[in-house]
């Protein structure tokens, strides 16, 4: 695919959206089995194209390294055999999910005999603007299409070659199932003006989903003339309560921070109850696993290898092997810190006290709140949703992992027998 440099971005996006609208009308009435067949064919194409995908990704990785991208960004960008297999498996998983389109949410009958029902329907044309991760191309395309939507994907320039190679496989799957390839389109230009054109495409694109860093999401929210389902940063917290089991607390802290530092579910701040018996093994385990611990004076007194924390650290999504740590006075102090500094993404408590855990679960107003589990479970696949487009941190339409149901809305169906309104 060559850049559409000869076409002004607004004209390019308008033409893509018009084709997407035509495809969306077809998808809205496409049987579940046909949509699933397209995804399974795309999964087969991904597996068969591993060599090409690795070569495309190698070009992206070389260019990204030359541009000085951080280690976390390079980790997000990198594909290997395991991750490619995961992409294909994700497509198969979405194909096996229950189709929300046409599901009856509720129904009732009025005293005058009118029968009312609310039925799930696709959103229509979705625009997705994202950075770094090539797997988003597959996940977002699959979920949008399976929910009956057409989608326009605008990936980051750093993943350009990888995204194109994955998109080719999605197109192959659509064609194999007899569905329009315009159902999943990839913006063919790296021109940043194309993002602005998508954000201004009111009446052409029904909703925009940004998936990326603060700067991207801020731009989308500031400029969009299209409704936005926001995915903000994951400034996540793990709180070690006084009643935490050390046998759980240590491995949970290490896993929540370090399993993969570059994902939005990674813990960025560790809060430890002052009454917790011995915090040092937790801090030592993090440091010995390669994590930089930035702590208050109290923390540095407990673990001299910790470095000084700054006020900015409490509000930072590192996406790296760095964690900010402080002691707190119980669960009330922990929830107050989270309310002040958190991003409403994912926060967790480690405790054997059920009453304290329930208080934490009730008071922390995040999209995902956990008890005795790693924040790294903040993922649609781990929630049994197949893949996900992102974790919505807002309060309208969808919250938490956005998967099939989150990409639908509903309409009212009213069935009468000739009733007239008096």
Helices and strands as residue ranges (DSSP letters): H 9-27, H 32-48, H 50-66, H 71-77, H 81-95, E 104-109, E 115-122, E 125-130, H 135-146, E 150-154, G 157-159, H 160-176, G 181-183, E 184-186, H 193-199, E 207-211, H 214-223, E 236-240, H 246-258, E 267-273, H 280-288, E 292-295, H 297-302, E 307-308, G 311-315, E 322-328, H 330-341, E 346-350, H 354-363, E 368-371, G 375-377, E 390-392, E 400-402, G 405-407, E 408-415
